[in-house]
Amino acid sequence: MSKTAEYSGYTIESSPTPVMGSRAWKIRIFISWESKGAGITRGFSPAGMMGTEQEADCEGITFGKEIINGKVEDLALE
C-alpha cells in the first residue's frame, strides 16, 4: 500500500517497507517539490516500527507534514 498527500505545495509519498523476520513495518517517505524550476525529491525514514502497513502509511504522512512545518529537529527540506 502506498499513500500520497499534497500539503503546502509539497507532495508526500508514503512507501512503508516490511521488516524482515517480523510483522512490523518501517516508515519510509519521499517529499517532492519544485524549486527554481527543478523537481526535487528527498527520502526520510524515522527510527521505529509500526504494527501494520496502514499505520506506517498514516504515520508517514504525518511525519512528512511535521518535516515540512519544521517541527522535526535536524531535518529540513532546504
All heavy atoms as a GROMACS GRO file, in nm:
protein
  590
    1MET      N    1   0.085  -0.117   0.000
    1MET     CA    2   0.000   0.000   0.000
    1MET      C    3   0.090   0.123   0.000
    1MET      O    4   0.193   0.128   0.063
    1MET     CB    5  -0.087  -0.002   0.126
    1MET     CG    6  -0.179   0.116   0.137
    1MET     SD    7  -0.268   0.122   0.294
    1MET     CE    8  -0.391  -0.001   0.266
    2SER      N    9   0.049   0.220  -0.072
    2SER     CA   10   0.123   0.346  -0.077
    2SER      C   11   0.021   0.458  -0.070
    2SER      O   12  -0.085   0.450  -0.130
    2SER     CB   13   0.203   0.353  -0.206
    2SER     OG   14   0.276   0.471  -0.212
    3LYS      N   15   0.054   0.561   0.003
    3LYS     CA   16  -0.039   0.673   0.020
    3LYS      C   17   0.033   0.801  -0.021
    3LYS      O   18   0.151   0.819   0.009
    3LYS     CB   19  -0.082   0.678   0.167
    3LYS     CG   20  -0.191   0.776   0.196
    3LYS     CD   21  -0.236   0.760   0.341
    3LYS     CE   22  -0.353   0.850   0.370
    3LYS     NZ   23  -0.403   0.834   0.505
    4THR      N   24  -0.039   0.889  -0.090
    4THR     CA   25   0.018   1.016  -0.134
    4THR      C   26  -0.071   1.129  -0.085
    4THR      O   27  -0.193   1.117  -0.086
    4THR     CB   28   0.028   1.020  -0.288
    4THR    OG1   29   0.110   0.913  -0.332
    4THR    CG2   30   0.089   1.150  -0.336
    5ALA      N   31  -0.007   1.238  -0.042
    5ALA     CA   32  -0.082   1.356   0.004
    5ALA      C   33  -0.014   1.482  -0.047
    5ALA      O   34   0.109   1.490  -0.050
    5ALA     CB   35  -0.088   1.358   0.156
    6GLU      N   36  -0.095   1.578  -0.087
    6GLU     CA   37  -0.046   1.711  -0.123
    6GLU      C   38  -0.058   1.797   0.003
    6GLU      O   39  -0.162   1.794   0.070
    6GLU     CB   40  -0.130   1.770  -0.234
    6GLU     CG   41  -0.130   1.689  -0.364
    6GLU     CD   42   0.005   1.685  -0.432
    6GLU    OE1   43   0.078   1.787  -0.428
    6GLU    OE2   44   0.038   1.580  -0.489
    7TYR      N   45   0.049   1.872   0.034
    7TYR     CA   46   0.047   1.952   0.156
    7TYR      C   47   0.137   2.074   0.139
    7TYR      O   48   0.258   2.059   0.116
    7TYR     CB   49   0.094   1.867   0.275
    7TYR     CG   50   0.091   1.938   0.407
    7TYR    CD1   51  -0.029   1.960   0.473
    7TYR    CD2   52   0.208   1.983   0.465
    7TYR    CE1   53  -0.032   2.026   0.595
    7TYR    CE2   54   0.206   2.049   0.588
    7TYR     CZ   55   0.087   2.070   0.651
    7TYR     OH   56   0.083   2.135   0.773
    8SER      N   57   0.081   2.192   0.146
    8SER     CA   58   0.156   2.319   0.142
    8SER      C   59   0.253   2.328   0.025
    8SER      O   60   0.366   2.375   0.039
    8SER     CB   61   0.232   2.340   0.273
    8SER     OG   62   0.143   2.359   0.379
    9GLY      N   63   0.211   2.282  -0.092
    9GLY     CA   64   0.296   2.290  -0.210
    9GLY      C   65   0.394   2.174  -0.224
    9GLY      O   66   0.477   2.174  -0.316
   10TYR      N   67   0.388   2.076  -0.139
   10TYR     CA   68   0.474   1.959  -0.143
   10TYR      C   69   0.389   1.835  -0.167
   10TYR      O   70   0.271   1.831  -0.134
   10TYR     CB   71   0.546   1.940  -0.008
   10TYR     CG   72   0.640   2.052   0.027
   10TYR    CD1   73   0.594   2.166   0.092
   10TYR    CD2   74   0.775   2.044  -0.004
   10TYR    CE1   75   0.680   2.269   0.125
   10TYR    CE2   76   0.863   2.146   0.029
   10TYR     CZ   77   0.814   2.259   0.094
   10TYR     OH   78   0.899   2.359   0.126
   11THR      N   79   0.451   1.731  -0.221
   11THR     CA   80   0.388   1.600  -0.234
   11THR      C   81   0.459   1.505  -0.139
   11THR      O   82   0.582   1.492  -0.144
   11THR     CB   83   0.398   1.546  -0.378
   11THR    OG1   84   0.334   1.638  -0.465
   11THR    CG2   85   0.330   1.411  -0.390
   12ILE      N   86   0.382   1.441  -0.053
   12ILE     CA   87   0.436   1.343   0.041
   12ILE      C   88   0.390   1.206  -0.007
   12ILE      O   89   0.270   1.182  -0.021
   12ILE     CB   90   0.384   1.366   0.184
   12ILE    CG1   91   0.412   1.508   0.230
   12ILE    CG2   92   0.446   1.264   0.280
   12ILE    CD1   93   0.334   1.548   0.355
   13GLU      N   94   0.485   1.117  -0.033
   13GLU     CA   95   0.452   0.980  -0.072
   13GLU      C   96   0.503   0.885   0.035
   13GLU      O   97   0.622   0.882   0.066
   13GLU     CB   98   0.514   0.944  -0.206
   13GLU     CG   99   0.478   0.803  -0.249
   13GLU     CD  100   0.544   0.760  -0.378
   13GLU    OE1  101   0.605   0.844  -0.446
   13GLU    OE2  102   0.535   0.642  -0.410
   14SER      N  103   0.412   0.809   0.091
   14SER     CA  104   0.448   0.710   0.191
   14SER      C  105   0.472   0.578   0.120
   14SER      O  106   0.394   0.535   0.036
   14SER     CB  107   0.333   0.694   0.292
   14SER     OG  108   0.362   0.589   0.380
   15SER      N  109   0.582   0.512   0.154
   15SER     CA  110   0.617   0.384   0.093
   15SER      C  111   0.673   0.292   0.201
   15SER      O  112   0.793   0.266   0.209
   15SER     CB  113   0.721   0.408  -0.017
   15SER     OG  114   0.754   0.287  -0.079
   16PRO      N  115   0.585   0.241   0.291
   16PRO     CA  116   0.632   0.158   0.401
   16PRO      C  117   0.700   0.031   0.353
   16PRO      O  118   0.664  -0.023   0.247
   16PRO     CB  119   0.506   0.125   0.480
   16PRO     CG  120   0.392   0.193   0.415
   16PRO     CD  121   0.441   0.254   0.288
   17THR      N  122   0.797  -0.015   0.430
   17THR     CA  123   0.865  -0.139   0.395
   17THR      C  124   0.854  -0.239   0.510
   17THR      O  125   0.864  -0.202   0.627
   17THR     CB  126   1.015  -0.113   0.365
   17THR    OG1  127   1.074  -0.047   0.477
   17THR    CG2  128   1.033  -0.027   0.243
   18PRO      N  129   0.832  -0.367   0.476
   18PRO     CA  130   0.822  -0.468   0.581
   18PRO      C  131   0.959  -0.492   0.645
   18PRO      O  132   1.062  -0.484   0.579
   18PRO     CB  133   0.773  -0.593   0.507
   18PRO     CG  134   0.808  -0.571   0.364
   18PRO     CD  135   0.813  -0.423   0.342
   19VAL      N  136   0.958  -0.521   0.773
   19VAL     CA  137   1.081  -0.552   0.846
   19VAL      C  138   1.100  -0.703   0.840
   19VAL      O  139   1.013  -0.779   0.884
   19VAL     CB  140   1.072  -0.503   0.992
   19VAL    CG1  141   1.196  -0.543   1.069
   19VAL    CG2  142   1.050  -0.352   0.996
   20MET      N  143   1.210  -0.746   0.782
   20MET     CA  144   1.237  -0.888   0.766
   20MET      C  145   1.237  -0.960   0.902
   20MET      O  146   1.289  -0.908   0.999
   20MET     CB  147   1.373  -0.909   0.698
   20MET     CG  148   1.378  -0.848   0.558
   20MET     SD  149   1.260  -0.920   0.444
   20MET     CE  150   1.346  -1.068   0.401
   21GLY      N  151   1.175  -1.075   0.906
   21GLY     CA  152   1.174  -1.155   1.027
   21GLY      C  153   1.071  -1.112   1.130
   21GLY      O  154   1.074  -1.161   1.243
   22SER      N  155   0.983  -1.018   1.093
   22SER     CA  156   0.880  -0.975   1.187
   22SER      C  157   0.756  -0.934   1.108
   22SER      O  158   0.757  -0.933   0.985
   22SER     CB  159   0.928  -0.857   1.272
   22SER     OG  160   0.923  -0.738   1.200
   23ARG      N  161   0.653  -0.897   1.178
   23ARG     CA  162   0.532  -0.848   1.111
   23ARG      C  163   0.524  -0.696   1.114
   23ARG      O  164   0.423  -0.638   1.079
   23ARG     CB  165   0.409  -0.906   1.180
   23ARG     CG  166   0.398  -1.054   1.162
   23ARG     CD  167   0.274  -1.107   1.226
   23ARG     NE  168   0.263  -1.249   1.197
   23ARG     CZ  169   0.152  -1.317   1.205
   23ARG    NH1  170   0.041  -1.257   1.243
   23ARG    NH2  171   0.151  -1.444   1.176
   24ALA      N  172   0.632  -0.633   1.154
   24ALA     CA  173   0.636  -0.487   1.166
   24ALA      C  174   0.666  -0.421   1.031
   24ALA      O  175   0.715  -0.484   0.938
   24ALA     CB  176   0.742  -0.446   1.269
   25TRP      N  177   0.636  -0.292   1.026
   25TRP     CA  178   0.659  -0.211   0.907
   25TRP      C  179   0.740  -0.088   0.943
   25TRP      O  180   0.719  -0.028   1.047
   25TRP     CB  181   0.526  -0.168   0.845
   25TRP     CG  182   0.454  -0.282   0.783
   25TRP    CD1  183   0.378  -0.375   0.848
   25TRP    CD2  184   0.454  -0.318   0.646
   25TRP    NE1  185   0.330  -0.466   0.758
   25TRP    CE2  186   0.374  -0.434   0.633
   25TRP    CE3  187   0.512  -0.264   0.532
   25TRP    CZ2  188   0.353  -0.495   0.511
   25TRP    CZ3  189   0.490  -0.326   0.410
   25TRP    CH2  190   0.411  -0.439   0.401
   26LYS      N  191   0.834  -0.050   0.856
   26LYS     CA  192   0.916   0.068   0.875
   26LYS      C  193   0.858   0.182   0.792
   26LYS      O  194   0.822   0.164   0.677
   26LYS     CB  195   1.059   0.039   0.830
   26LYS     CG  196   1.154   0.152   0.847
   26LYS     CD  197   1.268   0.111   0.936
   26LYS     CE  198   1.367   0.222   0.956
   26LYS     NZ  199   1.329   0.316   1.055
   27ILE      N  200   0.849   0.299   0.854
   27ILE     CA  201   0.802   0.418   0.782
   27ILE      C  202   0.912   0.463   0.685
   27ILE      O  203   1.029   0.472   0.721
   27ILE     CB  204   0.770   0.533   0.880
   27ILE    CG1  205   0.652   0.494   0.968
   27ILE    CG2  206   0.742   0.662   0.805
   27ILE    CD1  207   0.627   0.592   1.082
   28ARG      N  208   0.870   0.489   0.562
   28ARG     CA  209   0.961   0.544   0.461
   28ARG      C  210   0.879   0.640   0.376
   28ARG      O  211   0.773   0.603   0.326
   28ARG     CB  212   1.019   0.432   0.376
   28ARG     CG  213   1.136   0.477   0.292
   28ARG     CD  214   1.199   0.360   0.225
   28ARG     NE  215   1.166   0.372   0.083
   28ARG     CZ  216   1.188   0.280  -0.007
   28ARG    NH1  217   1.236   0.166   0.027
   28ARG    NH2  218   1.159   0.302  -0.132
   29ILE      N  219   0.926   0.763   0.365
   29ILE     CA  220   0.852   0.862   0.286
   29ILE      C  221   0.945   0.935   0.190
   29ILE      O  222   1.068   0.937   0.208
   29ILE     CB  223   0.780   0.966   0.376
   29ILE    CG1  224   0.881   1.048   0.456
   29ILE    CG2  225   0.678   0.900   0.465
   29ILE    CD1  226   0.823   1.175   0.516
   30PHE      N  227   0.882   0.994   0.089
   30PHE     CA  228   0.951   1.080  -0.005
   30PHE      C  229   0.872   1.210  -0.013
   30PHE      O  230   0.750   1.207  -0.025
   30PHE     CB  231   0.960   1.014  -0.143
   30PHE     CG  232   1.037   0.886  -0.141
   30PHE    CD1  233   0.972   0.765  -0.124
   30PHE    CD2  234   1.175   0.887  -0.151
   30PHE    CE1  235   1.043   0.646  -0.120
   30PHE    CE2  236   1.247   0.768  -0.147
   30PHE     CZ  237   1.181   0.647  -0.132
   31ILE      N  238   0.943   1.322  -0.003
   31ILE     CA  239   0.880   1.453  -0.015
   31ILE      C  240   0.935   1.518  -0.143
   31ILE      O  241   1.057   1.525  -0.161
   31ILE     CB  242   0.908   1.541   0.108
   31ILE    CG1  243   0.852   1.474   0.234
   31ILE    CG2  244   0.847   1.680   0.088
   31ILE    CD1  245   0.884   1.549   0.363
   32SER      N  246   0.843   1.562  -0.228
   32SER     CA  247   0.881   1.624  -0.356
   32SER      C  248   0.827   1.766  -0.364
   32SER      O  249   0.719   1.794  -0.311
   32SER     CB  250   0.825   1.542  -0.473
   32SER     OG  251   0.870   1.409  -0.468
   33TRP      N  252   0.903   1.853  -0.431
   33TRP     CA  253   0.860   1.991  -0.453
   33TRP      C  254   0.940   2.050  -0.568
   33TRP      O  255   1.035   1.989  -0.616
   33TRP     CB  256   0.876   2.074  -0.326
   33TRP     CG  257   1.018   2.100  -0.285
   33TRP    CD1  258   1.092   2.213  -0.312
   33TRP    CD2  259   1.106   2.015  -0.211
   33TRP    NE1  260   1.218   2.202  -0.258
   33TRP    CE2  261   1.228   2.080  -0.196
   33TRP    CE3  262   1.093   1.887  -0.157
   33TRP    CZ2  263   1.338   2.024  -0.130
   33TRP    CZ3  264   1.200   1.831  -0.090
   33TRP    CH2  265   1.320   1.900  -0.077
   34GLU      N  266   0.898   2.165  -0.612
   34GLU     CA  267   0.967   2.237  -0.720
   34GLU      C  268   1.043   2.355  -0.659
   34GLU      O  269   0.990   2.425  -0.573
   34GLU     CB  270   0.868   2.289  -0.823
   34GLU     CG  271   0.793   2.181  -0.895
   34GLU     CD  272   0.834   2.169  -1.040
   34GLU    OE1  273   0.893   2.264  -1.094
   34GLU    OE2  274   0.806   2.063  -1.096
   35SER      N  275   1.165   2.374  -0.704
   35SER     CA  276   1.245   2.487  -0.660
   35SER      C  277   1.323   2.540  -0.779
   35SER      O  278   1.400   2.465  -0.841
   35SER     CB  279   1.341   2.443  -0.549
   35SER     OG  280   1.421   2.552  -0.508
   36LYS      N  281   1.300   2.665  -0.812
   36LYS     CA  282   1.368   2.730  -0.925
   36LYS      C  283   1.351   2.650  -1.054
   36LYS      O  284   1.445   2.634  -1.131
   36LYS     CB  285   1.516   2.751  -0.892
   36LYS     CG  286   1.537   2.840  -0.772
   36LYS     CD  287   1.683   2.856  -0.738
   36LYS     CE  288   1.695   2.936  -0.610
   36LYS     NZ  289   1.830   2.942  -0.560
   37GLY      N  290   1.232   2.596  -1.074
   37GLY     CA  291   1.200   2.523  -1.196
   37GLY      C  292   1.247   2.378  -1.200
   37GLY      O  293   1.227   2.310  -1.300
   38ALA      N  294   1.310   2.332  -1.094
   38ALA     CA  295   1.360   2.194  -1.091
   38ALA      C  296   1.282   2.112  -0.989
   38ALA      O  297   1.249   2.161  -0.881
   38ALA     CB  298   1.508   2.192  -1.055
   39GLY      N  299   1.253   1.988  -1.023
   39GLY     CA  300   1.187   1.898  -0.929
   39GLY      C  301   1.288   1.839  -0.832
   39GLY      O  302   1.396   1.796  -0.873
   40ILE      N  303   1.254   1.839  -0.706
   40ILE     CA  304   1.343   1.786  -0.601
   40ILE      C  305   1.265   1.682  -0.521
   40ILE      O  306   1.148   1.703  -0.488
   40ILE     CB  307   1.390   1.899  -0.507
   40ILE    CG1  308   1.467   2.004  -0.586
   40ILE    CG2  309   1.475   1.843  -0.393
   40ILE    CD1  310   1.495   2.131  -0.509
   41THR      N  311   1.329   1.571  -0.489
   41THR     CA  312   1.270   1.468  -0.404
   41THR      C  313   1.372   1.426  -0.301
   41THR      O  314   1.489   1.402  -0.334
   41THR     CB  315   1.227   1.344  -0.486
   41THR    OG1  316   1.131   1.384  -0.583
   41THR    CG2  317   1.167   1.238  -0.396
   42ARG      N  318   1.327   1.420  -0.175
   42ARG     CA  319   1.414   1.372  -0.066
   42ARG      C  320   1.342   1.262   0.009
   42ARG      O  321   1.222   1.268   0.031
   42ARG     CB  322   1.446   1.485   0.032
   42ARG     CG  323   1.540   1.587  -0.031
   42ARG     CD  324   1.610   1.676   0.067
   42ARG     NE  325   1.676   1.605   0.174
   42ARG     CZ  326   1.702   1.657   0.293
   42ARG    NH1  327   1.667   1.781   0.320
   42ARG    NH2  328   1.762   1.587   0.386
   43GLY      N  329   1.417   1.160   0.050
   43GLY     CA  330   1.361   1.049   0.125
   43GLY      C  331   1.393   1.060   0.272
   43GLY      O  332   1.498   1.111   0.310
   44PHE      N  333   1.301   1.010   0.355
   44PHE     CA  334   1.318   1.012   0.501
   44PHE      C  335   1.265   0.881   0.558
   44PHE      O  336   1.166   0.827   0.509
   44PHE     CB  337   1.240   1.128   0.564
   44PHE     CG  338   1.281   1.263   0.514
   44PHE    CD1  339   1.218   1.321   0.405
   44PHE    CD2  340   1.383   1.333   0.577
   44PHE    CE1  341   1.255   1.446   0.358
   44PHE    CE2  342   1.422   1.458   0.530
   44PHE     CZ  343   1.357   1.515   0.422
   45SER      N  344   1.330   0.834   0.663
   45SER     CA  345   1.285   0.713   0.731
   45SER      C  346   1.320   0.725   0.878
   45SER      O  347   1.436   0.707   0.917
   45SER     CB  348   1.353   0.590   0.670
   45SER     OG  349   1.298   0.473   0.723
   46PRO      N  350   1.220   0.757   0.962
   46PRO     CA  351   1.249   0.774   1.105
   46PRO      C  352   1.275   0.640   1.174
   46PRO      O  353   1.240   0.534   1.122
   46PRO     CB  354   1.121   0.837   1.159
   46PRO     CG  355   1.014   0.782   1.071
   46PRO     CD  356   1.078   0.773   0.935
   47ALA      N  357   1.335   0.646   1.291
   47ALA     CA  358   1.357   0.526   1.371
   47ALA      C  359   1.222   0.474   1.419
   47ALA      O  360   1.125   0.548   1.430
   47ALA     CB  361   1.447   0.559   1.490
   48GLY      N  362   1.216   0.346   1.447
   48GLY     CA  363   1.094   0.287   1.500
   48GLY      C  364   1.017   0.211   1.394
   48GLY      O  365   1.044   0.221   1.274
   49MET      N  366   0.921   0.132   1.441
   49MET     CA  367   0.842   0.049   1.352
   49MET      C  368   0.695   0.058   1.390
   49MET      O  369   0.661   0.094   1.502
   49MET     CB  370   0.888  -0.096   1.363
   49MET     CG  371   1.029  -0.119   1.314
   49MET     SD  372   1.082  -0.288   1.336
   49MET     CE  373   1.149  -0.279   1.500
   50MET      N  374   0.611   0.022   1.296
   50MET     CA  375   0.466   0.023   1.316
   50MET      C  376   0.415  -0.121   1.303
   50MET      O  377   0.476  -0.204   1.236
   50MET     CB  378   0.398   0.112   1.213
   50MET     CG  379   0.448   0.256   1.208
   50MET     SD  380   0.442   0.344   1.365
   50MET     CE  381   0.269   0.350   1.395
   51GLY      N  382   0.299  -0.146   1.363
   51GLY     CA  383   0.243  -0.281   1.363
   51GLY      C  384   0.182  -0.324   1.232
   51GLY      O  385   0.179  -0.442   1.199
   52THR      N  386   0.131  -0.227   1.153
   52THR     CA  387   0.069  -0.261   1.025
   52THR      C  388   0.117  -0.166   0.916
   52THR      O  389   0.166  -0.056   0.944
   52THR     CB  390  -0.086  -0.253   1.032
   52THR    OG1  391  -0.124  -0.116   1.049
   52THR    CG2  392  -0.142  -0.339   1.144
   53GLU      N  393   0.097  -0.208   0.792
   53GLU     CA  394   0.133  -0.124   0.679
   53GLU      C  395   0.048   0.003   0.678
   53GLU      O  396   0.098   0.112   0.649
   53GLU     CB  397   0.113  -0.203   0.550
   53GLU     CG  398   0.156  -0.130   0.426
   53GLU     CD  399   0.138  -0.212   0.300
   53GLU    OE1  400   0.076  -0.320   0.305
   53GLU    OE2  401   0.186  -0.166   0.196
   54GLN      N  402  -0.079  -0.010   0.711
   54GLN     CA  403  -0.169   0.106   0.713
   54GLN      C  404  -0.125   0.208   0.818
   54GLN      O  405  -0.125   0.328   0.793
   54GLN     CB  406  -0.312   0.062   0.740
   54GLN     CG  407  -0.410   0.177   0.732
   54GLN     CD  408  -0.555   0.132   0.752
   54GLN    OE1  409  -0.581   0.018   0.789
   54GLN    NE2  410  -0.647   0.222   0.729
   55GLU      N  411  -0.084   0.161   0.936
   55GLU     CA  412  -0.033   0.253   1.040
   55GLU      C  413   0.092   0.324   0.991
   55GLU      O  414   0.108   0.444   1.014
   55GLU     CB  415  -0.001   0.176   1.168
   55GLU     CG  416  -0.119   0.128   1.246
   55GLU     CD  417  -0.079   0.040   1.364
   55GLU    OE1  418   0.026  -0.027   1.360
   55GLU    OE2  419  -0.156   0.041   1.461
   56ALA      N  420   0.181   0.250   0.926
   56ALA     CA  421   0.305   0.309   0.874
   56ALA      C  422   0.274   0.414   0.768
   56ALA      O  423   0.338   0.519   0.763
   56ALA     CB  424   0.397   0.201   0.819
   57ASP      N  425   0.173   0.387   0.683
   57ASP     CA  426   0.132   0.485   0.583
   57ASP      C  427   0.082   0.613   0.648
   57ASP      O  428   0.127   0.722   0.614
   57ASP     CB  429   0.018   0.427   0.498
   57ASP     CG  430   0.062   0.382   0.361
   57ASP    OD1  431   0.164   0.433   0.310
   57ASP    OD2  432  -0.006   0.296   0.304
   58CYS      N  433  -0.010   0.601   0.742
   58CYS     CA  434  -0.068   0.719   0.808
   58CYS      C  435   0.036   0.797   0.887
   58CYS      O  436   0.042   0.920   0.878
   58CYS     CB  437  -0.184   0.677   0.899
   58CYS     SG  438  -0.326   0.617   0.807
   59GLU      N  439   0.117   0.727   0.962
   59GLU     CA  440   0.222   0.794   1.040
   59GLU      C  441   0.326   0.857   0.948
   59GLU      O  442   0.383   0.962   0.981
   59GLU     CB  443   0.289   0.697   1.138
   59GLU     CG  444   0.200   0.657   1.253
   59GLU     CD  445   0.161   0.775   1.342
   59GLU    OE1  446   0.246   0.861   1.370
   59GLU    OE2  447   0.044   0.779   1.382
   60GLY      N  448   0.352   0.795   0.834
   60GLY     CA  449   0.446   0.851   0.738
   60GLY      C  450   0.399   0.986   0.684
   60GLY      O  451   0.477   1.081   0.675
   61ILE      N  452   0.271   0.995   0.650
   61ILE     CA  453   0.216   1.122   0.601
   61ILE      C  454   0.225   1.228   0.711
   61ILE      O  455   0.265   1.343   0.685
   61ILE     CB  456   0.071   1.104   0.552
   61ILE    CG1  457   0.065   1.008   0.432
   61ILE    CG2  458   0.008   1.240   0.520
   61ILE    CD1  459   0.139   1.053   0.309
   62THR      N  460   0.193   1.191   0.833
   62THR     CA  461   0.202   1.286   0.946
   62THR      C  462   0.347   1.330   0.966
   62THR      O  463   0.375   1.449   0.987
   62THR     CB  464   0.147   1.221   1.075
   62THR    OG1  465   0.010   1.188   1.054
   62THR    CG2  466   0.161   1.313   1.194
   63PHE      N  467   0.440   1.237   0.958
   63PHE     CA  468   0.582   1.267   0.972
   63PHE      C  469   0.626   1.366   0.864
   63PHE      O  470   0.698   1.463   0.891
   63PHE     CB  471   0.662   1.137   0.965
   63PHE     CG  472   0.811   1.152   0.976
   63PHE    CD1  473   0.868   1.205   1.091
   63PHE    CD2  474   0.894   1.111   0.874
   63PHE    CE1  475   1.007   1.218   1.102
   63PHE    CE2  476   1.031   1.123   0.884
   63PHE     CZ  477   1.088   1.177   0.998
   64GLY      N  478   0.580   1.344   0.741
   64GLY     CA  479   0.613   1.434   0.631
   64GLY      C  480   0.563   1.575   0.656
   64GLY      O  481   0.634   1.674   0.632
   65LYS      N  482   0.441   1.587   0.706
   65LYS     CA  483   0.385   1.720   0.737
   65LYS      C  484   0.467   1.788   0.845
   65LYS      O  485   0.491   1.910   0.839
   65LYS     CB  486   0.240   1.706   0.781
   65LYS     CG  487   0.147   1.669   0.668
   65LYS     CD  488   0.005   1.649   0.718
   65LYS     CE  489  -0.089   1.612   0.605
   65LYS     NZ  490  -0.227   1.589   0.653
   66GLU      N  491   0.512   1.712   0.944
   66GLU     CA  492   0.595   1.770   1.052
   66GLU      C  493   0.729   1.819   0.997
   66GLU      O  494   0.778   1.924   1.039
   66GLU     CB  495   0.615   1.668   1.163
   66GLU     CG  496   0.487   1.641   1.241
   66GLU     CD  497   0.500   1.528   1.343
   66GLU    OE1  498   0.604   1.458   1.345
   66GLU    OE2  499   0.404   1.510   1.419
   67ILE      N  500   0.787   1.745   0.904
   67ILE     CA  501   0.913   1.790   0.841
   67ILE      C  502   0.889   1.920   0.766
   67ILE      O  503   0.964   2.017   0.780
   67ILE     CB  504   0.969   1.682   0.746
   67ILE    CG1  505   1.015   1.560   0.826
   67ILE    CG2  506   1.085   1.739   0.663
   67ILE    CD1  507   1.051   1.440   0.740
   68ILE      N  508   0.784   1.924   0.685
   68ILE     CA  509   0.751   2.044   0.608
   68ILE      C  510   0.729   2.164   0.698
   68ILE      O  511   0.773   2.275   0.669
   68ILE     CB  512   0.628   2.017   0.518
   68ILE    CG1  513   0.664   1.917   0.409
   68ILE    CG2  514   0.575   2.148   0.458
   68ILE    CD1  515   0.546   1.857   0.335
   69ASN      N  516   0.664   2.142   0.812
   69ASN     CA  517   0.637   2.251   0.907
   69ASN      C  518   0.757   2.286   0.995
   69ASN      O  519   0.748   2.374   1.080
   69ASN     CB  520   0.518   2.213   0.996
   69ASN     CG  521   0.389   2.209   0.919
   69ASN    OD1  522   0.372   2.278   0.820
   69ASN    ND2  523   0.295   2.128   0.964
   70GLY      N  524   0.871   2.218   0.975
   70GLY     CA  525   0.992   2.248   1.052
   70GLY      C  526   0.987   2.200   1.196
   70GLY      O  527   1.058   2.253   1.281
   71LYS      N  528   0.906   2.098   1.224
   71LYS     CA  529   0.890   2.051   1.362
   71LYS      C  530   0.972   1.926   1.393
   71LYS      O  531   0.960   1.872   1.502
   71LYS     CB  532   0.742   2.023   1.389
   71LYS     CG  533   0.660   2.149   1.382
   71LYS     CD  534   0.518   2.128   1.424
   71LYS     CE  535   0.447   2.262   1.420
   71LYS     NZ  536   0.321   2.261   1.489
   72VAL      N  537   1.055   1.881   1.299
   72VAL     CA  538   1.140   1.764   1.325
   72VAL      C  539   1.284   1.813   1.333
   72VAL      O  540   1.342   1.861   1.235
   72VAL     CB  541   1.126   1.657   1.214
   72VAL    CG1  542   1.215   1.538   1.244
   72VAL    CG2  543   0.981   1.613   1.201
   73GLU      N  544   1.339   1.803   1.453
   73GLU     CA  545   1.475   1.852   1.478
   73GLU      C  546   1.575   1.785   1.385
   73GLU      O  547   1.569   1.664   1.362
   73GLU     CB  548   1.513   1.824   1.624
   73GLU     CG  549   1.639   1.894   1.666
   73GLU     CD  550   1.664   1.880   1.815
   73GLU    OE1  551   1.567   1.879   1.893
   73GLU    OE2  552   1.782   1.870   1.853
   74ASP      N  553   1.665   1.864   1.331
   74ASP     CA  554   1.773   1.820   1.244
   74ASP      C  555   1.730   1.774   1.105
   74ASP      O  556   1.810   1.716   1.032
   74ASP     CB  557   1.858   1.710   1.310
   74ASP     CG  558   1.926   1.758   1.437
   74ASP    OD1  559   1.964   1.876   1.444
   74ASP    OD2  560   1.943   1.676   1.530
   75LEU      N  561   1.604   1.792   1.070
   75LEU     CA  562   1.557   1.758   0.935
   75LEU      C  563   1.496   1.881   0.872
   75LEU      O  564   1.402   1.939   0.925
   75LEU     CB  565   1.455   1.645   0.937
   75LEU     CG  566   1.503   1.506   0.978
   75LEU    CD1  567   1.388   1.407   0.970
   75LEU    CD2  568   1.617   1.461   0.889
   76ALA      N  569   1.549   1.919   0.758
   76ALA     CA  570   1.496   2.033   0.684
   76ALA      C  571   1.497   1.999   0.535
   76ALA      O  572   1.580   1.922   0.489
   76ALA     CB  573   1.581   2.157   0.711
   77LEU      N  574   1.406   2.058   0.463
   77LEU     CA  575   1.397   2.031   0.319
   77LEU      C  576   1.495   2.114   0.239
   77LEU      O  577   1.548   2.069   0.139
   77LEU     CB  578   1.254   2.056   0.271
   77LEU     CG  579   1.150   1.961   0.329
   77LEU    CD1  580   1.012   2.001   0.283
   77LEU    CD2  581   1.181   1.818   0.289
   78GLU      N  582   1.516   2.238   0.280
   78GLU     CA  583   1.605   2.324   0.201
   78GLU      C  584   1.712   2.385   0.288
   78GLU      O  585   1.704   2.392   0.404
   78GLU     CB  586   1.522   2.432   0.133
   78GLU     CG  587   1.423   2.373   0.036
   78GLU     CD  588   1.343   2.477  -0.038
   78GLU    OE1  589   1.404   2.567  -0.097
   78GLU    OE2  590   1.221   2.466  -0.039
   0.00000   0.00000   0.00000
